[in-house]
Amino acid sequence: MIIIGELINSTRREVRDAIEDRNAGFIQSLAVKQVEAGAHYLDVNAGAFVDDEVEHLLWLVHTVQAVTDIPLAIDSADPEAIEKALAVHEGNAMINSITAEKVKLAAIVPLIKKYKTKVIALCMDDSGMPNTAEDRLKVVDKFCDEFAREGIPLEDVFLDPLVKPVSVNSSFGNEVLNTLEQINKQYKGVHTTCGLSNVSFGLPERRILNQAFLVMCISRGMDSVIIDPLDQRIMSLLYASEVLVDKDNRCMNYLKMVRKGVVKS
């Protein structure tokens, strides 16, 4: 399971304050803790700073990469901010994210190729945010056709089926599960990922729903997730689920994480 640590995000008040105050120690501690907990990528987001996002994003990239050599997921809706961050990033980063909207796709694809990045591809196009698995898979087809034309390997692509709240429509969780299953049947080599927490928006005891949804997504073939790796309960369920769907040979990773104290009942 490829884990993308989500905590260095300027929408979180304590992170925004640390960025404003240039509190490198706080940001670096958050980075190191996520890596120690098992993160393979660290998401960095300065999007809350509308007028000076680029300056803050570049500071985040330098600050985090000073204490860890794992790649970053450059999280921005602004292609200019993404390119400037990629230019100073050491190694091959991830772009979070791209949609199949024509204008946005045209702006980001050249950056994927130039910097040889991984990319999170959201199942959304110019027709809006899809509700059904069928409509999500139409967007997946667009992405995969475009990436094939541009010579972007599918193993560099992380398809995100776009999780929507079940509080709005009780079918939304199941539509994501069906999408994941079909992607893994039809597109060999491509990764699948998602941000879990949207599924529980607007409901009480959200962590329970997020945890259950993670297990169900893994059972449908999802091989990456954007989560808080410091949440021991959800990390324990992640490693346990990998064992149960035969994604952990001889349970070695599970046993390793038990010994490290990451997995606990």
Stockholm file with secondary structure:
# STOCKHOLM 1.0

chainA/1-265         MIIIGELINSTRREVRDAIEDRNAGFIQSLAVKQVEAGAHYLDVNAGAFVDDEVEHLLWLVHTVQAVTDIPLAIDSADPEAIEKALAVHEGNAMINSITAEKVKLAAIVPLIKKYKTKVIALCMDDSGMPNTAEDRLKVVDKFCDEFAREGIPLEDVFLDPLVKPVSVNSSFGNEVLNTLEQINKQYKGVHTTCGLSNVSFGLPERRILNQAFLVMCISRGMDSVIIDPLDQRIMSLLYASEVLVDKDNRCMNYLKMVRKGVVKS
#=GR chainA/1-265 SS CEEEEEEEETTSHHHHHHHHTTCHHHHHHHHHHHHHTTCSEEEEECTTCSSSHHHHHHHHHHHHHTTCCSCEEEECSCHHHHHHHHHHCSSCCEEEEECSCHHHHHHHHHHHHHHTCEEEEESCBTTBCCCSHHHHHHHHHHHHHHHHHHTCCGGGEEEECCCCCTTTCTTHHHHHHHHHHHHHHHCTTCEECCBGGGGGTTSSSHHHHHHHHHHHHHHTTCCEEEECTTCHHHHHHHHHHHHHTTCSGGGHHHHHHHHHTCCCC
#=GC SS_cons         CEEEEEEEETTSHHHHHHHHTTCHHHHHHHHHHHHHTTCSEEEEECTTCSSSHHHHHHHHHHHHHTTCCSCEEEECSCHHHHHHHHHHCSSCCEEEEECSCHHHHHHHHHHHHHHTCEEEEESCBTTBCCCSHHHHHHHHHHHHHHHHHHTCCGGGEEEECCCCCTTTCTTHHHHHHHHHHHHHHHCTTCEECCBGGGGGTTSSSHHHHHHHHHHHHHHTTCCEEEECTTCHHHHHHHHHHHHHTTCSGGGHHHHHHHHHTCCCC
//
